[in-house]
Amino acid sequence: MRCGVRKADLFASLVVFLVTLPLCVGVAIASGVPAELGLVTGIVGGLVAGVLPGSSLQVSGPTAGLTVLVYEAVQRYGVGALGVLVFGAGLVQLGLGVLRLGRWFRAVSVAVVQGMLAGIGLVLIASQVYAMGDASAPAGGLGRLAGLVSLPGLLDPVALSVGGATMAVLLLWPRWKRGARLVPAPLVAVGLAAVVTGVFGLGVRRVEVRGLLDAVRLPEAADLGRLTEVGVLGTVITFALIASAESLFGAAAVDRLHDGRRTDYDRELIAQGAGNAVCGVLGALPMTSVIVRSAAGGTPFGGVRAGARTKASRMLHGVWLLLFTVVVPGVLGVIPVAALAALLVHAGCRLVPVREVRVLWRGHRGEVVVLVVTAAAIVVGNPFEGVLVGLALAVAKTAWDASLVQVETEDAGEAGIVVRVLGHATFLRLPKLLDALEALPRDREVQLELGGLRHLDHACAAALEGWAAGRGQALAASGRAAP
């Protein structure tokens, strides 16, 4: 039995390696850093985060969800500062895990998380469409979207053909069930693109290979001093929060795919923090645990769906990445950038939760508003600002939904009118409450009963006292107005 489990984990690790390899390279190129740094993050994800306790079947590495944020950080602070940013984010995650705050990420509105991923996905798609045609993308999410109008004249037709063909393979290969069980679609698509462009000598831009030692850059003392800058500190916190949210929500999704041990959210945060701290020391990309690798986003390729039973599978995929990087790094130089861009456009489309929006629209339209506003704020601004806007809107929506107040009136004849106020009376519902009370006839006595209120905030209490005083009445302590 044990031998069988080991074989299952070995096979699963190879499958995850084949999925991870092109994704690591593609995320690195899209982030504006050497391709080798994406592989370093994948290696650390397997050999460091994979060893530590947490979610036993989560697979960690660079993610498309952080690509936009990393690219903006690299453009603003330079590649040399990336290690410090990632190292700082890892320390923040370690602190959150040690303080046992991981469980609080489950309190974040799902609409905010989905809106965050949707916004990042839209910006990622808008930027990588340019790369599919070997064109340079404008700065900023709005700039990229506005530039799509004039994009056709900027694209190289040969590179665009390579990118389009890669996209076609990504979409069509999974439909061949037998082939899809043997080789993952990302590897087939990128591999075919590399072979075709090499055989026919197509003049498209390819991945630049610098070598692992040349790409890795250890942070210096001057770099660490930048952690005192407000902008750098804000980026560090953004890295940590978004990476943690994506990892923990991914862990919850992977838990639904197997019957084994559930994720310990605090330990998972510690594992992710330790991995990111190591990635920072090596100057590599930030990492998260990624559902595309762990469960392959609904395809047959992922640690769980490929038969993973223990954390050995996520550790071994790091070993295969290390061997590839050491033994055959020159292979990266034959990969067309347009093919990797198509891979990330495909990944960006998967970040946009179209099906979830349809389900929410039928029963929770307020959640759709939160999702759309969060995504729009990310496109207009940046992921950190978008998440803050989404969280604020989600809190406001929850407060509005919770402050339901109902005013019931009953004609008691000679005793006057009995008015019962039920529910939660907060300042958000104060206009409705006052409108109902002020509409009562002034020539009759009113008995105001507040015993049905579960909550009465100060604003509503003061307003009720003012209303009663205006009618020459006093609110009794029992919750009933004196006649």
N, C-alpha and C positions, 0 to 999 in steps of 0.2 A: 504493500500500500504506500509506504513512504517513498519507494522508488518511483511509483506512478505519479505521486504528487510532485516530486522533483522534476520529472520529465514534463509535466504540465507547466510548471513554473518556467522551465528552460524554454519551452516553445513560446510561452506567453512573452517572455523577455525579448526573444528574437523578433516577434511580431511588433512589440512596442518600439524596439530599436528601428525597425524599418519605417514605422510611421513617424517616429521622432526625428530621424536624420534630416529629411527635407524641411520639416517644420523648424528645427533649430536654426538651420542655415537661412531659411526664408525670413524668420523673425529678426535675425541679426541684421541682414541686409536692409530690411524695411526700417529698422531702428537706427540706421546710419552708423553701424559699427562693423568691424571685421567679422566675417562669417565664423571664424574660429571661436569667437566669444560666445556665440550661441551654442556651440558644441560644448564649451567649457561649462556653461550653465546646465546643460543636459547631463553632463558627467557628474557634476556636484549634486544635482537633483537625485541621481541614482545612488551615488556612493556615500553621500552625507545624509540628506533627508530620508533616503531609502532605508538607512540603517536605524535611524532613531524611531522610537515608538510614536504612534499617532494613528493614522488611517493605514492599515496594513496593505491595502490594495491601491492606494493613491500613487500616481506616477507624477513626478515633479520635473519641471524644466521651464524654458522660456515660453511665453504665451503671447498670442496675438492680442489678448486683452490689454497688455501693457505696452504694446508697440508704439502707439500714438504718444503716450506719455513719455516713454524713453526717448523717442525721436525729438520731441520738443525740448527735453532736458539736455540732450546732447548738443542740439543747436544752440541752446542758451549758455550752457556752462562748459561745453567741450567734452570730448571723449575721455580726457584725463580725469574729469570729475565724476565720471559714472561710477567708478569703484566706491568712492566715498558715499555717494547717494544710496547705492545698494547696501553698503555696509551699515549705514545709519538706519535704513529701513529694516534690516535684519535685527538690529538691536531693539528697535521699537517692537517688532513682533515677539522677540524673546521676552521683553518686559510685559507685553500683553498676556503672553502665555503663563509666565510665572505668577502674575497677579490674578490668574484664573478668570480672565475677561473674554476668553474665546466663546463661551456660551452666549454672550451678549450679542454676538454677530447674528445669532438666530432671531434677534428681536428687530433686525432691520427689515423694512418692508420689502417684500419680494418684487414689488413694482419698481422700487428704486434700483435694486440690483439689475433687474431686466432692462430698465431704462439706461443704466450705466453701460451695460454690455451692448445695447442697441446703438447708443451714441458712439461708443468706441468703434463698433463695427462699421457704422456709416462713414466715419472719418477714415478708417482703415481702407474701406473700399474706394473712397474718393481719392486717396493717395496712391494706392496700388494700381488703379486703372492707368495712371500715367506711366508707372514703371512697366506695365505690360507692353507699352509701345516705346520703351527706352526714352521717355520724356521726363523732364524734371517737374515735380509737383510744386505749385505755389505754397507759400507759408499759410498756416491757419486753416481750420476746417471750412470756414466760409469762403476763403480764397480758393480752396481746392474745388468746392462745389460750384463756385462762380466760373472757374476756369474750364469746367466741363463743356461749356458752350463752344469754346474755341479749340477744344482738345483734338478733334479729328485732323486738323491741319498740322498738329505738332507730332503726331505719332509716326513712328517708323513702321511701314507696312509689313516688313519681314518679321520684326520683333512682335508686332501685334498678332500676326498669324501664328507664331510660336505660342504666344500667350493664350490665344483663342483655342488652339488645338489642345493645349494643356488643360484648359477649363473643360473642354468637351470630354476628355478622358476621365477627369475627376467626376463628372456627372454620369457618364455612361458605364464606366468600368464596374461600379458596384452592382449594376443590374445583371451582370454575368455572375451568378451566385458561385459557380464552381471556381472561376478564376479569382473572384474576390476573396474566397477562403484561402487561397494560396499566397497571393501577393496583394498588399494594400494599394489602394488607388493612388495615394500621393507618390509612392515610390515608382509605380508604373508611369504616371504622368510625367514626373520630372525626369525619370530615366529615359523615356522615349524622346523627350525634348532634347536631352543632352546628346543622344545618339544621332538623331536626325540633323541637328545643327552641326555636329561634328562631321558626319559623313558627307553632307552637302556643302560644308564650308560656309555656312550662312554667317553673314557679318552682323551678329547681334552681341550685345554686351553680356559678358560672362562674369561669374563670381571671381573676385580677386583673392588670390591665396597668398597670405603673408607668412604663414607658419605659426604654429601654436606659441612658441616662445616670443616671437615678435609681437603677437597680438596681445598677450597677457601683460598687463601693466600694474605693478603693485603701487598702491597709494603712498604718497609721501607725506611728511609732516605738514607741509604747506597745504596739501589737499584736505587733510583732516581739519585744519583751521577754518575751512569754508563752512563747516557745519554750524558755525555761529551766525552765518548770514541768514536773514529772514527768508529770502526766496529759496535758498537751498534747504532750509529746515522745512519749509512748506512742501517742497517737492519730496523730501524724505518721508514725511507723514503721509502724503498722498500715495507714494509707492507702497508703504506699509499697509494702509487701510484697504486700498483696492486689491492688492495681492492677497491680503488676509481674507477679504470678503469672497474673492473668487475661489480661493482654496477651500474655505469652509463650506460654501454652497456647493462646490464640486464634490466635496466629501459626502455631503448629505445625499447628493444624486447617486454617487457610487454605492453608498450603503443600501440603496433601494435595489441594486442589481445583484446582491449576493446575500447569503444567509449567515455569514461569518460575524466576527466581532465588529461592533459598531465603532465609529470614530470617536476618539477622545479629543474634543475640540481644542482644549488647552495644550495637550501634548502635540497635536498637529501644528498649532501655532509655534510652539517651541522648535519643532523640527524644521518648519519653514523658515523661522528666524535664523536658526543655526546655518541652514543652507545658504540663505541670502547673505549672512555675514561672511561666509567663506567665498561666495561669489564676489562680494565687494572687495575682499582682500586680493582677489585675482583680477579685479577690474572687469568682471564679466557682467552679463545681463541679469536683471532680477528674475526670480523664478516663482512660480506658483505650482500647486498641484492642478493638473489640467484634465478636465473631463474628456477631451478629445483623445488623450493618451490612455486614460484609465478605462474608459468605456467606449472610446472612439466615436463619441457623439452619435450613437445609434447604428454604427457600421459594425461589421464583424471584427474590426481591428481595435483591440484595447486589451489591457491586462485582464480585466474581468471576463470579457466575452471570449478571449482567447484561451481561457482555462486557468487563469492565475488563482492560486490557493493561498499563498503566503507572500510576505514582503520580499522574499527572495527574487521574485520576478521583477520588482521595481529596482532592486539593487543591481541585478545582472544587466539590465538595459544600459545602465551607466558604464558597466565594464565593456560592453560592445561598442559604445560610443568612444570610449577611451582608446580601445584597440584600433578602431577606424581612424581616429585622429592621428595616432602615432604611426600606423603602418601605411595607410594610403591617403594622406591628406591632399595629394595632388588631384584626386578625383573631383574635388570641389571646383577646380578651375575649368571644368568642361560644362558646368551647369549654367544654362542661360538665366539671366536675371528675370527675363519676361516670364519664364516658367514658374519661378518662385513667387513672382508677383501674382500670377493667376492662382497659385495655391493659397495665398493670403487673401485674395478677393473672395475665394471660396470659403475660407475660414471666417472672413468678415460677414458674409451673408448668413452664416450659421449663428453668428452672435445676435442677429436681429430676430427676436422671438415672435415671428408672424403668427404662429399657431396659438401661442399663449395670449396674444392680443385679441384674437378672435374669441377665445374662451372668456377672457375677462370682460369683453364688450357685452357679452350676453348677460352677465350677472353682476359685474362690478365695474361700471363705467367710470366711477371715480378713480379706480386704480389705473385705468387706461390713461386718464389725464395725467396722473403722477408719472407714469412711464414715459409718455410722450414729452412732457415738459422736461424731465430729466435728460432724455436723449437730446432734445433741442438745445438745452443749456450746455451740454458737452460739445455739440457741434459748433455752437457760437463761441463758447469760451474754452474751457479745458475740463478734463475729467474731474478734478478736485472741485471746481466751482459747480459743475453740473450735479455732482453727488450732494453737495451742500444744499443746492436749490431743491433737489428731489427730496432730501430728508426733511427740509423745512415744510415743503408742501405736504408730505405724507403726515407729518405731525399735525399740521393745520387741518387736514382732512379728517384725521382721527378725532381731533378735538371737536370738529363740527358734527361728525357722526355721533359722538358720545353725548353731546349736549342736546339731546332730544327732549323737548318740553311740550306738554299737552295741557291745554286749558279746557276744562269742562264746566259748563254752566247748567244750573238746575233752578227752575222757578219754584220757590217754596211758598208761594201764595203770599199771605200776610207777613210771613217771616222775611220776605224779600227774595233775593237771588243768592244761591249758593254757588260759589266759584271754587273749583278744585284744580290745583296746579300739580301736575304729575311729571315725573321724570327727573332730568338734570337741568337745573336753571343756571346757566352761565351767561357771561356777557355776550357770547356769540348769538344767543337766542333772545337777548333782552328786547330788541325791537319788536319781535313777534309777541312776546309776553305783554309789553306795554300797550301795543296796538289792541290786543284782546281786552285788556282791562279798561282802557280808555273808551272803548266802544260800548261799555255797559251804561244803561240809563242812569242819570244822576239823581232822578227823583225817587229812587228805591234804595232800600238798605241792601248792602252786599256783605255776605259772610265769606271771607277768603280763607279757604282751608289749604294749608301747606303740608299736611301730614303725608301726602303721597310723594313728596320730593325726596329723592335719594341724595341730591347734592344741591346746595344753594351757595353760590359764591358771593363775595362781598358786594360786587357791583349790582347784582340782582336784589340782594337784601336791602341795600340802600335805596334802590329804585322802588321797591315795594313799600318801604316805609314812607318814601316821599309821596307815592300814590295814595296811600292810606291817609296821610296827613292832609293831603289836598281834598279828601272827601270828609274830613272831620272825624276819621276813625283812627284806631290804634291797633297795631298788630299784637295779638296776645301771644304770650310765650308758648301756649299750647299749639300754636300754628293755626289758630282760628281768629279771624278779625272780630273785634268787639263791635256790636251793633251801635 
